[in-house]
Amino acid sequence: MSVALRSVAGAERPSITAQGVWHRYGPGRGLEPVSFAWCGPSVAAVTGANGSGKSTLLKVLAGLVAPSGGTATLSIGGSVVPNRARRRCVGYASPDLMFYDELSCAENLAFAGEALGLRDVRRAFTAALDQVGLGRVAEDRPGALSSGMLQRLRLALALLHGPAVLLLDEPTSHMDDEGRDLVARVVERHRRAGLVVIASNDEREWRIAEQRIELRGRGLGGAA
């Protein structure tokens, strides 16, 4: 079993609670207020029209964007995780994540692992690459990968440190059927003890979720 899966299996139950979370990039652009409560082990989904704020919500939950208002609380085993510490228990993957092309795939993950303070960086990135079927291209540069393989590399980055929470923004974008099956297996494995949140309008991605919220543009996001 991989390093990441062992870590998740031993983690206490994660939960995310949002109360009136909203964000504005400018007039008419951003996330309308939304409230929900999710608790693992489970899969939750965020759907909604383009521009309704799906990606923004995931970035808020990951601690990458400070909301304009409201609160989003991440807890592990009942203990609130401070925003500055979220990166240690959250794995985030999005189509807009970029890699250093002067580094190999393995070196990109090693750099991230060192930034996270992982004890055995090599073991962690080797396990993550193997989980997504990229072990054979570990020494290749990201620029040499297809768009589908880059999506796998983003997933490997999210899995690198064995997070309790996976936040996946359109995880199978540009992937073929084999890639979709791989993502489904990763999600199924992770949901057993962790919390997976998928942002997507593709029913093939979100239909496995036990809980779903739909963001409705300038209206309120409500439970579906």
C-alpha positions in Angstrom: 0.0 0.0 0.0 1.2 3.5 -0.8 2.5 6.1 1.6 -0.4 8.3 0.9 -3.1 5.7 1.5 -1.6 4.6 4.7 -1.6 8.2 5.9 -5.2 8.7 5.0 -6.3 5.4 6.5 -4.9 6.4 9.8 -6.3 9.9 9.8 -9.2 11.0 12.0 -12.4 11.9 10.3 -12.2 15.2 8.4 -15.0 17.7 8.1 -15.6 21.0 6.3 -18.2 23.6 7.4 -19.0 26.7 5.4 -21.2 29.5 6.7 -22.2 32.2 4.2 -18.9 32.0 2.3 -18.6 34.4 -0.6 -15.9 36.1 -2.7 -15.6 38.9 -5.2 -12.9 39.4 -7.8 -14.9 42.3 -9.2 -18.4 43.4 -10.0 -20.5 40.4 -10.9 -17.5 38.0 -10.7 -17.0 35.6 -7.9 -18.8 33.3 -5.5 -22.3 34.0 -4.1 -22.9 33.1 -0.4 -23.0 29.4 0.2 -23.4 27.3 3.4 -22.9 23.5 3.9 -21.4 20.9 6.2 -19.6 17.8 4.9 -18.0 15.1 7.0 -15.8 12.2 5.9 -15.6 9.5 5.0 -17.5 10.5 1.9 -17.4 12.3 -1.5 -19.1 15.7 -2.0 -19.6 17.5 -5.2 -19.9 21.1 -6.3 -21.7 21.8 -9.5 -23.0 24.9 -11.2 -22.8 27.0 -14.4 -19.4 28.3 -15.7 -18.5 31.3 -13.7 -20.7 30.4 -10.7 -17.6 30.0 -8.4 -16.8 26.3 -8.3 -13.1 26.7 -8.6 -13.1 29.7 -6.3 -14.9 27.7 -3.6 -12.2 24.9 -3.8 -9.5 27.5 -3.5 -11.1 29.0 -0.4 -11.4 25.6 1.1 -7.8 24.8 0.3 -6.7 28.1 2.0 -5.4 29.5 -1.3 -7.9 32.3 -1.4 -9.2 34.3 1.6 -13.0 34.7 1.2 -14.5 38.2 1.1 -16.9 37.1 3.8 -18.3 34.2 5.7 -16.3 31.4 7.3 -15.0 28.0 6.0 -13.8 25.7 8.7 -11.7 22.6 8.2 -11.5 20.1 11.2 -9.7 16.8 11.7 -11.1 14.6 14.4 -13.0 17.6 15.8 -10.0 19.9 16.0 -10.0 23.0 13.8 -7.1 23.3 11.4 -5.7 26.9 11.1 -5.7 28.3 7.6 -1.9 28.4 7.6 -1.7 24.6 8.3 -4.3 23.5 5.8 -1.7 22.6 3.1 -0.5 19.7 5.4 -3.9 18.0 5.4 -5.4 19.1 2.1 -4.5 17.8 -1.3 -5.6 20.2 -4.2 -5.6 19.5 -7.9 -6.8 21.8 -10.6 -6.3 22.2 -14.4 -4.6 25.6 -13.8 -1.8 24.1 -11.6 1.5 24.6 -13.3 4.9 22.9 -12.9 8.5 24.0 -13.4 9.5 22.8 -16.8 13.2 23.0 -16.1 12.6 20.2 -13.5 11.6 16.6 -14.1 8.2 15.3 -12.8 10.0 13.7 -9.9 11.9 16.8 -9.1 8.7 18.9 -9.2 7.1 16.6 -6.6 10.3 16.4 -4.6 10.4 20.3 -4.4 6.8 20.2 -3.2 7.5 17.5 -0.7 10.4 19.4 0.8 8.3 22.5 1.1 5.8 20.4 3.0 8.5 19.1 5.3 8.0 15.4 4.4 10.5 13.1 6.1 11.1 10.8 3.2 10.5 12.8 0.1 11.8 10.2 -2.4 9.5 7.6 -1.0 6.5 10.0 -1.1 7.0 11.1 -4.7 7.7 7.6 -5.9 4.5 6.3 -4.3 2.5 9.2 -5.7 3.7 8.8 -9.2 3.1 5.0 -9.1 -0.5 5.7 -7.8 -1.3 7.7 -11.0 0.7 5.5 -13.4 3.5 7.9 -14.1 6.4 6.0 -12.6 7.9 5.4 -16.0 8.0 9.1 -16.8 9.4 10.3 -13.5 12.5 11.7 -15.1 10.7 13.4 -18.0 9.9 17.1 -17.9 6.3 18.2 -17.6 6.4 19.9 -21.0 6.9 16.5 -22.6 3.7 15.1 -21.2 0.3 15.0 -22.9 -2.5 17.1 -21.3 -4.0 13.9 -19.8 -0.7 12.9 -18.3 -0.3 16.4 -16.8 -3.7 15.9 -15.1 -2.3 12.7 -13.6 0.8 14.6 -12.4 -1.5 17.2 -10.7 -3.3 14.3 -9.0 0.0 12.9 -7.9 0.9 16.3 -6.4 -2.4 16.3 -4.5 -1.7 12.8 -3.1 1.9 13.4 -2.3 1.6 14.0 1.5 -1.3 11.6 2.2 -3.9 14.3 2.9 -7.1 13.7 4.8 -9.0 15.9 2.3 -8.8 15.8 -1.5 -10.1 18.9 -3.4 -10.3 18.0 -7.1 -11.3 20.6 -9.7 -12.4 18.9 -12.9 -10.1 15.9 -12.2 -10.6 14.0 -15.4 -10.3 17.0 -17.8 -8.4 15.9 -21.0 -8.2 12.3 -19.7 -9.1 9.2 -21.7 -11.1 6.3 -20.4 -8.1 4.8 -18.7 -7.4 8.0 -17.0 -11.0 8.4 -15.8 -10.9 4.9 -14.4 -7.7 5.7 -12.5 -9.3 8.8 -11.0 -12.3 6.8 -10.0 -10.1 4.3 -8.2 -8.2 6.9 -6.4 -11.4 8.6 -5.2 -13.0 5.3 -4.2 -9.9 4.4 -2.2 -9.7 7.8 -0.5 -13.3 8.1 0.4 -13.0 5.1 2.8 -11.5 7.3 5.5 -11.0 10.7 4.1 -13.1 13.4 2.4 -13.1 14.0 -1.3 -14.6 17.2 -2.9 -15.1 17.2 -6.6 -16.0 20.4 -8.5 -17.4 19.6 -12.0 -20.4 19.7 -14.3 -19.5 16.3 -15.7 -21.9 13.8 -14.3 -19.3 11.1 -14.8 -17.2 12.9 -12.2 -19.8 13.9 -9.6 -22.4 11.2 -9.7 -20.5 9.1 -7.1 -20.9 11.8 -4.5 -23.2 11.3 -1.5 -23.7 15.0 -1.2 -23.9 17.8 -3.7 -24.3 21.5 -3.8 -25.2 23.5 -6.9 -23.9 27.0 -7.2 -26.4 29.2 -8.9 -24.5 32.2 -10.1 -25.8 35.3 -8.4 -28.2 33.3 -6.4 -27.5 31.2 -3.3 -25.8 27.9 -3.5 -28.2 25.3 -2.1 -28.2 21.6 -1.4 -29.2 19.5 -4.3 
